[in-house]
């Protein structure tokens, strides 16, 4: 039975990671052939860094991901704090449920609805360019917010309430208590939400496709446009770099969370 379960898990991981392995492997293929591997080469990585359009798209993606993740993290942390402090349990449960809806919505529904909203507002305001960087920023902040709330809210609930009460008793104002006691206590959740938001924004395609403009293209949109023609092997190199960046971010999130848990266990043992 153990052998069968191991074979099943190996098959599942093979199905999950075989496409990624193929992309990474052929990004180093010297002659740019999908039928055979002709030798290890960094040729396509050099071609990638000579591609001005790809580098512009990469710059746009990084700017958009950084801006949207920071804004979503600030707003999501404050939203989680307000949900945590809400006294009415029915109101708290309702707000928490509503904040989870964007995560359950299909991306195409979210993208189309946002596009219609932005175009409608632009029509009311008599704006000629309805879509662009700012609409993409608003869209990315919107779909990142629930993930930040989901990361930060459990940290507020795990926090020792007696620390906040002690700070207030010692003369701290509610604002000082928030920044000096509560914010450091939930910082692991904030960092996790920030990294998750950055990752989701960096590789988003569906929503970005509906709210973008020709003047501002992100990396996923650039890669999709390349698939309409013969795909250059530099795109495999580009995809490999994106996989590495996202993998590093996810490992960092997990390591940060694990170290935080270890610190808490050590404190518990010390007490």
Beta strands, then each sheet from edge to edge (+ up, - down):
end
